[in-house]
Amino acid sequence: MIVDLEKFIGNQRQVWKELEEVLGRIERNPSTRLDLDQIKRLHLLYGITSADLARLQGFAAESELKLYLEALVSKGFCEIHDHRSTLQRFNPVRWATRSFPQVFRARAGAFWIASAVMLFGCFFGVLMLSIDPEAKEALMPFEQLLGDPSERVAREELKGNPDLGANKPVFSSTLMTHNIRVSILCMAMGVTLGMGTLILLFYNGVLLGAVAMDYIHAGQTSFLLGWLLPHGVIEIPAILVAGQAGLLLGSTLMGLLNTISTSLATGYTAIAMILYYYDIRVRKEGFDLKMMAQNL
């Protein structure tokens, strides 16, 4: 209960003004984002102002003050309970440090499946090249990889080779184009319910394992690591993430097909039950008519 109205207004006016300033700042800039402390403060100011409005209901003489507080509380309610989505500019830093890691962790299972399939392909490529070294031509799509690894390393290490400057950009662009195409295909082949994605991941694992086995067997492990790691640490995870996206697309489409098939099965079942019911009904009525005819 308010004993001294003037003292009450004097003590609470600062709270009302602070709430009005916060709401005005949000109204002027709808994209304003409050931190946790500011949200807690806004909620406290709104609660105090709402309580003050309730305590003033018995004072008929303060109609202007009540109208002011009612407008303030109404505006605060709208801002606190508003569900509109605010459009924000794309922030690459926020996407790379927050959005992408959150989505990746939430769907990490598909990434581990893609990694396991590609790793299995690597083991298969190593095994195939160990059993049949002549299978290199069938496993490796690049002409630069078909020769003897030791001879290629010797050519690469020659200084002043006139062909070196011309071959490196061509091979680099070919390799980059191939990996980009593989990443896009891995993701797009999710429309095959993920089967195409799994095949592409397995094949590229076979290719990677075969190349690694070829160079390791020739004693060129150091060259292989120096040649593969600079771009492989980026491109291989990119292919795996694309495979993750393709598997998620496939699982989504599979769930949609299951829903459709379930709906169709339910409809067909209902039709079959209706027909079965009418068949029984007709047979029963026919039997009843026959019995009635015999009694007559």
C-alpha positions as CSV (number, residue, x, y, z in Angstrom):
1,M,0.0,0.0,0.0
2,I,1.2,3.5,-0.9
3,V,1.2,5.8,2.1
4,D,2.9,8.9,0.6
5,L,2.1,9.1,-3.1
6,E,4.5,12.0,-3.9
7,K,7.4,10.2,-2.2
8,F,6.5,7.0,-4.0
9,I,6.6,8.8,-7.4
10,G,9.9,10.5,-6.6
11,N,11.5,7.2,-5.6
12,Q,10.3,5.2,-8.6
13,R,10.5,7.8,-11.4
14,Q,14.2,6.9,-12.0
15,V,13.3,3.3,-12.6
16,W,10.6,4.3,-15.1
17,K,12.9,6.6,-16.9
18,E,15.6,4.0,-17.2
19,L,13.1,1.5,-18.6
20,E,11.8,4.1,-21.0
21,E,15.4,4.8,-22.2
22,V,16.2,1.1,-22.7
23,L,12.9,0.5,-24.7
24,G,13.5,3.7,-26.7
25,R,17.0,2.5,-27.7
26,I,15.6,-0.9,-28.8
27,E,12.8,0.8,-30.7
28,R,15.3,3.1,-32.6
29,N,17.5,0.2,-33.5
30,P,15.6,-3.1,-33.7
31,S,18.8,-5.0,-34.4
32,T,20.2,-4.1,-31.0
33,R,21.4,-7.2,-29.2
34,L,21.5,-7.1,-25.4
35,D,23.9,-9.1,-23.4
36,L,22.8,-11.3,-20.4
37,D,23.2,-8.6,-17.8
38,Q,21.3,-6.1,-19.9
39,I,18.5,-8.6,-20.4
40,K,18.3,-9.3,-16.7
41,R,18.2,-5.5,-16.0
42,L,15.4,-5.0,-18.5
43,H,13.4,-7.8,-16.9
44,L,13.9,-6.3,-13.5
45,L,12.8,-2.8,-14.6
46,Y,9.8,-4.3,-16.4
47,G,8.7,-6.2,-13.3
48,I,9.1,-3.2,-10.9
49,T,7.2,-0.9,-13.3
50,S,4.4,-3.5,-13.7
51,A,4.1,-3.8,-9.9
52,D,4.1,0.0,-9.5
53,L,1.2,0.2,-12.1
54,A,-0.7,-2.3,-10.1
55,R,-0.2,-0.3,-6.8
56,L,-1.5,2.9,-8.5
57,Q,-4.8,1.4,-9.5
58,G,-6.5,2.7,-6.4
59,F,-5.6,6.3,-7.1
60,A,-8.1,7.9,-9.4
61,A,-6.4,11.3,-9.3
62,E,-3.2,10.0,-11.0
63,S,-4.8,9.1,-14.4
64,E,-2.0,10.6,-16.5
65,L,0.6,8.7,-14.5
66,K,-1.3,5.5,-14.9
67,L,-1.7,6.1,-18.6
68,Y,2.1,6.7,-18.9
69,L,2.9,3.5,-16.9
70,E,0.4,1.5,-18.9
71,A,2.0,2.5,-22.2
72,L,5.4,1.8,-20.7
73,V,4.5,-1.6,-19.5
74,S,2.7,-2.4,-22.7
75,K,5.8,-1.5,-24.7
76,G,8.0,-3.5,-22.4
77,F,5.7,-6.5,-22.7
78,C,5.9,-6.4,-26.5
79,E,9.7,-6.1,-26.6
80,I,10.2,-8.9,-24.1
81,H,7.7,-11.4,-25.6
82,D,8.3,-10.4,-29.2
83,H,9.1,-13.4,-31.5
84,R,10.0,-11.6,-34.6
85,S,13.2,-12.6,-36.2
86,T,15.7,-9.8,-36.8
87,L,17.6,-10.0,-40.1
88,Q,21.4,-9.9,-39.6
89,R,24.2,-9.4,-42.0
90,F,26.2,-12.4,-42.8
91,N,29.3,-12.4,-40.6
92,P,32.0,-14.8,-41.9
93,V,33.8,-14.8,-38.5
94,R,30.7,-15.7,-36.6
95,W,29.8,-18.4,-39.1
96,A,33.3,-19.9,-39.0
97,T,33.6,-19.8,-35.2
98,R,30.0,-20.4,-34.0
99,S,27.5,-21.5,-36.6
100,F,29.5,-24.0,-38.6
101,P,31.0,-25.8,-35.5
102,Q,27.6,-26.0,-33.8
103,V,26.0,-27.6,-36.9
104,F,29.0,-29.9,-37.4
105,R,28.9,-31.2,-33.9
106,A,25.1,-31.7,-34.1
107,R,25.6,-33.9,-37.1
108,A,29.0,-35.4,-36.3
109,G,27.7,-39.0,-36.8
110,A,27.5,-38.5,-40.6
111,F,31.0,-37.1,-40.7
112,W,32.4,-40.2,-38.9
113,I,30.6,-42.5,-41.4
114,A,32.1,-40.6,-44.3
115,S,35.5,-40.8,-42.7
116,A,35.2,-44.5,-42.1
117,V,34.1,-45.2,-45.7
118,M,37.0,-43.1,-47.1
119,L,39.5,-44.8,-44.7
120,F,38.2,-48.2,-45.8
121,G,38.8,-47.1,-49.4
122,C,42.4,-46.2,-48.5
123,F,43.0,-49.7,-47.1
124,F,41.5,-51.2,-50.2
125,G,43.7,-49.1,-52.5
126,V,46.8,-50.1,-50.5
127,L,45.8,-53.8,-50.7
128,M,45.0,-53.7,-54.4
129,L,48.3,-52.1,-55.3
130,S,50.2,-54.5,-53.1
131,I,48.6,-57.5,-54.7
132,D,48.8,-56.2,-58.3
133,P,51.1,-53.3,-59.0
134,E,49.9,-53.2,-62.6
135,A,46.5,-52.0,-61.3
136,K,47.9,-48.5,-61.0
137,E,46.5,-47.5,-64.4
138,A,43.0,-48.5,-63.4
139,L,43.2,-46.8,-60.0
140,M,44.9,-43.5,-60.8
141,P,43.2,-41.0,-63.1
142,F,46.1,-38.6,-63.5
143,E,48.9,-39.2,-66.0
144,Q,51.4,-37.6,-63.7
145,L,50.9,-40.5,-61.2
146,L,51.3,-43.4,-63.7
147,G,55.1,-43.2,-63.9
148,D,57.7,-44.4,-61.5
149,P,57.7,-42.3,-58.3
150,S,61.5,-42.2,-58.0
151,E,61.8,-40.9,-61.6
152,R,59.2,-38.2,-60.9
153,V,60.9,-37.1,-57.7
154,A,64.2,-36.9,-59.5
155,R,62.6,-34.7,-62.2
156,E,61.0,-32.5,-59.6
157,E,64.2,-32.0,-57.7
158,L,66.1,-30.9,-60.8
159,K,66.8,-27.1,-60.8
160,G,66.2,-25.2,-63.9
161,N,64.0,-27.8,-65.5
162,P,62.2,-25.9,-68.4
163,D,59.1,-28.1,-68.0
164,L,58.9,-27.6,-64.3
165,G,57.3,-24.2,-64.3
166,A,54.7,-25.3,-66.9
167,N,53.7,-28.6,-65.4
168,K,53.2,-27.4,-61.8
169,P,50.4,-25.0,-62.6
170,V,48.7,-27.4,-64.9
171,F,48.8,-30.3,-62.3
172,S,47.9,-28.0,-59.5
173,S,44.8,-26.6,-61.3
174,T,43.8,-30.2,-62.4
175,L,44.1,-31.5,-58.8
176,M,42.2,-28.5,-57.4
177,T,39.4,-28.8,-60.0
178,H,39.2,-32.5,-59.4
179,N,38.8,-32.1,-55.6
180,I,36.3,-29.3,-56.0
181,R,34.3,-31.5,-58.4
182,V,34.5,-34.4,-56.0
183,S,33.3,-32.3,-53.1
184,I,30.3,-30.9,-55.0
185,L,29.4,-34.4,-56.3
186,C,29.7,-35.9,-52.8
187,M,27.2,-33.4,-51.6
188,A,24.9,-33.6,-54.6
189,M,24.8,-37.4,-54.8
190,G,22.9,-37.3,-51.5
191,V,19.8,-37.3,-53.8
192,T,20.6,-41.0,-54.4
193,L,19.8,-41.6,-50.7
194,G,23.5,-41.4,-49.9
195,M,24.6,-44.3,-52.0
196,G,26.4,-42.1,-54.6
197,T,28.1,-40.2,-51.8
198,L,29.4,-43.4,-50.3
199,I,30.7,-44.7,-53.6
200,L,32.6,-41.4,-54.3
201,L,34.1,-41.4,-50.8
202,F,35.2,-45.0,-51.2
203,Y,36.7,-44.4,-54.7
204,N,38.7,-41.3,-53.5
205,G,39.9,-43.3,-50.6
206,V,41.1,-46.0,-53.0
207,L,42.9,-43.4,-55.0
208,L,44.5,-41.8,-52.0
209,G,45.6,-45.2,-50.6
210,A,47.0,-46.3,-53.9
211,V,49.1,-43.2,-54.4
212,A,50.4,-43.4,-50.9
213,M,51.3,-47.0,-51.3
214,D,53.1,-46.4,-54.6
215,Y,55.3,-43.6,-53.2
216,I,56.0,-45.4,-49.9
217,H,57.0,-48.6,-51.7
218,A,59.4,-46.6,-53.9
219,G,61.0,-45.1,-50.7
220,Q,59.7,-41.6,-51.4
221,T,57.7,-41.1,-48.2
222,S,59.2,-37.7,-47.4
223,F,58.4,-36.4,-50.9
224,L,54.8,-37.8,-50.5
225,L,54.2,-36.0,-47.2
226,G,55.7,-32.8,-48.5
227,W,53.6,-33.0,-51.7
228,L,50.3,-34.2,-50.1
229,L,50.1,-32.5,-46.7
230,P,50.1,-28.8,-47.9
231,H,46.8,-29.2,-49.8
232,G,45.6,-32.4,-48.3
233,V,45.0,-31.0,-44.8
234,I,42.4,-28.7,-46.3
235,E,41.0,-30.6,-49.3
236,I,40.5,-34.0,-47.7
237,P,38.5,-32.6,-44.7
238,A,36.5,-30.6,-47.2
239,I,35.6,-33.8,-49.1
240,L,34.6,-35.4,-45.9
241,V,32.4,-32.5,-44.8
242,A,30.8,-32.6,-48.3
243,G,30.3,-36.3,-47.8
244,Q,28.7,-35.5,-44.4
245,A,26.3,-33.1,-46.1
246,G,25.5,-35.7,-48.8
247,L,24.7,-38.3,-46.2
248,L,22.5,-35.9,-44.3
249,L,20.6,-35.1,-47.5
250,G,20.2,-38.8,-48.2
251,S,18.9,-39.5,-44.7
252,T,16.4,-36.6,-45.1
253,L,15.1,-37.9,-48.4
254,M,14.9,-41.4,-47.0
255,G,12.8,-40.1,-44.1
256,L,10.6,-38.3,-46.6
257,L,10.2,-41.4,-48.7
258,N,9.4,-43.4,-45.5
259,T,6.7,-40.9,-44.6
260,I,5.2,-41.1,-48.1
261,S,5.3,-44.9,-48.2
262,T,3.7,-45.1,-44.8
263,S,1.0,-42.7,-45.9
264,L,0.3,-44.7,-49.0
265,A,0.4,-48.0,-47.1
266,T,-2.1,-46.6,-44.6
267,G,-4.4,-45.6,-47.5
268,Y,-4.1,-48.9,-49.2
269,T,-4.8,-50.7,-46.0
270,A,-7.9,-48.7,-45.4
271,I,-9.2,-49.4,-48.9
272,A,-8.5,-53.1,-48.4
273,M,-10.3,-53.2,-45.1
274,I,-13.3,-51.3,-46.6
275,L,-13.5,-53.8,-49.5
276,Y,-13.2,-56.7,-47.1
277,Y,-16.0,-55.3,-45.0
278,Y,-18.3,-54.9,-47.9
279,D,-17.4,-58.4,-49.2
280,I,-18.4,-59.9,-45.8
281,R,-21.5,-57.7,-45.7
282,V,-22.7,-58.8,-49.2
283,R,-22.0,-62.5,-48.4
284,K,-24.0,-62.2,-45.1
285,E,-26.9,-60.5,-46.8
286,G,-26.9,-63.1,-49.5
287,F,-26.9,-65.9,-46.9
288,D,-29.7,-64.2,-45.1
289,L,-31.8,-63.9,-48.3
290,K,-31.2,-67.6,-49.0
291,M,-32.3,-68.6,-45.6
292,M,-35.4,-66.4,-45.9
293,A,-36.2,-68.0,-49.3
294,Q,-35.9,-71.5,-47.9
295,N,-38.3,-70.7,-45.0
296,L,-40.9,-69.3,-47.4
